[in-house]
């Protein structure tokens, strides 16, 4: 039986998959299974995967019935996992040759460990291939284990602890990938895995993460608004955790709610800036989602600095809140300042 399974969801990734697969097939840990899910690509991705599978029996190829997004694709792959430990690798990323062995060594040496974080290296294509260590919380660097609560706290604190790790297949099946949104709900899964872990540790195995430049004003997609639903999904999951386990520390809930508010404001302003690029039906849909999400916030859970600051005031009347946001965006534009600050 293989020791580790790797999930690779791919959509039109023919250009980057060779490097990804080369790094996986050449791992020092050889007893692995590589479960590749083609999410109905329109390029040569499927052909490339089938050719690789014919040459290496460790590669399993699955094709989704229709383009569904990474979370759905990875969950299909998760159903096929045989190994007791599993991780994911994006189709445009790659691993150091000893990455999986390093992670497995840690989790086997410490039976209470449920998640082992990789050492992430950020690779910037737009900056001549510059690389930079992502960094890990000091306790993990020093070899100390984190509790599940502390790991979640580091995640909530601006992703001081990233979401790239090896975990137990049993835990991953208990908490599969969140399919609430196509682009943003992976973060929820990572946070919940950490929260439900007995211990979280780190290894020296390197995960190379390819970074793409994006900004609110230069990249717009209707799927950007899904971020709101993804945040609500995490909020519900954490509420269920408190009902079945114990209350979460207030500082963690405050951090996550502050982030949810900031993301909601960003989405609202994104709508104001790009509204004319949407169809009438899309405008009605997004407007309804914004109004519905606004109703889920409480002044008591927002940071004090936002309770009296124009542009951040929680006004319950949707019309007044919309007016505030339009004025805020207009003022930022006049001052030539970014609207997402």
Secondary structure, 3 states (H helix, E strand, C coil): CCCEEEEEEECCCHHHHHHHHHHHHCCCCCCEEEEEEECCCCCCHHHHHHHHHHHCCCEEEEECCCCCCHHHHHHHHHCCCCCCEEEECCCCCEECCCHHHHHHHHHHHCCCEEEEEEEEEEEEHHHCCEEEECCCCHHHHCCCCECHHHHHHHHHCCCCCCCCEEEEHHHHHHCCCCCCCCCCCHHHHHHHHHHCCCEEEEEEEEEEEEECCCCCCCCCCHHHHHHHHHHHHHHHHHHHHHHHCCCCCHHHHHHHHHHHHHHHHHHHHHHHHHHHHCCHHHHHHHHHHHHHHHCCCCHHHCCHHHHCCCCCCCCCCHHHHHHHHHHHHHHHHHCCCCCCC
